[in-house]
Amino acid sequence: MGIVLEESTAGSVVRLDGAIDIALAAELKAALVQTLRAGRAVAVSLEAVTYLDVTAVQLLWAAERRARQTGADFGVAGGIPDGLAAALAEAGFAQLPALTEAE
């Protein structure tokens, strides 16, 4: 469980697995910063996430904003588990661009 960064010439995928909370915040931030510095497309996989705390949501939101400022693509790869989507919606985060499924 945790955070896995997969990089290719086309872009990067940050795979999140299990509970992503304050204990993993530094690791998540480092992965997001590394991908954004490369200037390629970034996708975040939330399919295996069981819990995102507010720190993780804030990091994803900040990364999406930074990607938008630099012109890099940023989105969610795959689906968002129903329970996670419902919890995010209840907390008011459902409309954050970083948490909207990529087309």
Secondary structure, DSSP 8 states (H G I E B T S, - for coil): -EEEEEE-SSEEEEEEEEEE-GGGHHHHHHHHHHHHHHTSEEEEEEEEEEEE-HHHHHHHHHHHHHHHHHT--EEEES---HHHHHHHHHTT-TT-GGGSB--
